[in-house]
């Protein structure tokens, strides 16, 4: 078993770096900020994602063409993503091109210029992305559910924003966002590759050591689970099949029972074909092709969802079957045999995920950024093995309380 045992060090400005050495030909580097969409307000909905797009459009020393071709020209890849609580810019490249990747990432995150002409052009690109998203009910239902769950709060904002909010964003908004959140004390650099640590540290110091720090730190509007009220909504937004989504509140990102919650949702509707709801709804009854269960934890809240795409005539039966399984878990818990199998399955999924060097890079960055530590695979296994039936039953009773479960259904127009 490969163990996660990274080196963690600070640059002269306090910027933390996590480096996992692996004997590989291709390396990965990311810089991750606490700067997701929850740092927006009602007027600037979609700003974090807009920054993710436009930050590649020019710096004080590179134009957009140079940014987009410098790493690509040597066979590397440059990309980024935005979530509710983080924004990440990352690169994959042959290890000999580390200087190119480090120099490019350092320039992009510290010296973006956000040219007006590029801002105007990129708004049209994102509007097309919004149209594509609106045309996909199976994706849209998740964001709409979260919008209802966290109504009138930044956690409920759509990461893409709206066409109206996008039109209102300005160059000053992007500059302010970067000025406040793209700071050394609000970021982590994560590297996976085969380098001498001294050489890596020297190179990162050259390109990131002058990144400024902020005395203010990142800030966002907090949210408390006690404010949550359940809802049951039906909307005619389906195209060819109906979409059913159930969910409710779940443990926060730092909760001691977050591993148990992950196991519970993995058992119900994880990626394996033998997941409990897959076996019941798809294999036994043939009501749905796609069934999945997810758990999304945030800083001070969290939620779970169960999704099924089904024929409209099976909406009620599918809904009832899901509720029945959740109630059974709350009343009876999991058998010892099922629990042990679920533990082994989850450990396997964790191992498969972290077998990807890019996923390992993201994992290390997120854990250092949000938890100030990085659990190795051995520690994760230990935490999973410590989950017991009493904990699972108690958790199921809490999160699957049917008076607190919400639902969103897209039926046919």
C-alpha positions, 0 to 999 in steps of 0.5 A: 500500500502506498502511503501518503507522507508529504513534506510540508514547508513554508516559503518566506512569506508564510505560504504553505507548500505540501510536496508528495514525492513520487517516482513519476515522469509527469508532475502536477502543481496546484495553488488553492485559495479559500476563495469560492462562491460563498465569498460573494454577495447577492450582486456579485453572484458568479464572481468567483467562477468569473475570476477563474475564467478571466484570470487567464486573460492577461498579466502584467508580463503575459497576454492571453495567448502567451498564457494559453500556449506557454505550457501547452506548447510543451505538452502540458495542461493548464486548468482551474475550477471553482467550488463553493469554498475554494478556487484552484488553478493547476497544471500537469506537465513533464517534470522537466518543465517545472520551471515553466509551470511554476513561473506561469502559475505564479504570474497568473495568481499574482499579476492578473490584469483582467483586460476590459475587452477580454472581460466583455468577451468572456461574459458571452462564453460563460452565458453559453456555459449557463445555457448548456447547464440549463439544458441539462436537468440532471445537473441543474437539479443539484444546484437548484436543490442547494439553492432551496436548502440555503435560500438567500445565502451565498451557499445557495448561489449558483457557482456560474451565477446568472446572466443578470448578475454576470452582466453586472460584474466589472473589472473592479469586482475581479480586482477586489476579489483577487486583492482580498483573497489571493494572498499567501496566508489564504492559500496552499501550493500542492505538488506531486512529482519527482524533484529534489525538495531543495530545488523545488523550494528554491523555485517556488520561493522565486515565483511565489515568495513575494506574494503578499499576505493579508492581515484581514484574512478570508471571511464569509457569511456564516450559516447555521443548520438550525435555520434549515427548514424542509421543503417539497417542490415539484417543477416541470423542468424535465425533458425526457425523464423525471428527476428525483432528488431527496436530501437534508442536513449532514455533518460539517467538514470538521465533524468527527462523524464525517467518515461515518457519513461518507460510509453511509452514503457510499453504502446507499448509492456510491459508485459500486454497482452493488450499492443498496439503492442501486440493487433495489431501485435499478436491479430489482424494480427497474425503475431507474438507470442512474441512482447516486448518493452524495455527501457535501460538507462545508465549513459550518454546515453540510448536506446529503442528497440521493438522486434518481433519474426515472420515468415519470410514472415511477416518481412516487414509487421511486420516492417511496422506496428511497424513504423506506430504505432511509427509515430502515437504516434509522430503525435497524441500522446496518448488520455487522456483515453489511458494515464490514463489507461497507468499510472494505468497499470504502477503503477500496474507493479511497485507495483508487481515488488517491492512486491518481497523482492529480487527485492526490495533489487536490487531496493534499491541498484541500486537507492542508488548507481546510484542516491544517493536516493531511491524513495518510491512507493508514490513518484513513483506514483506521478512522473507517475501521473505528466506525461501529454500528451504534454510530451508524444507527445514531447518525441515520436517525439524525440525518434521515429524520423524515420530518427533516428530509426535503425533496425536489422533483423535476417532472415532464413539461 
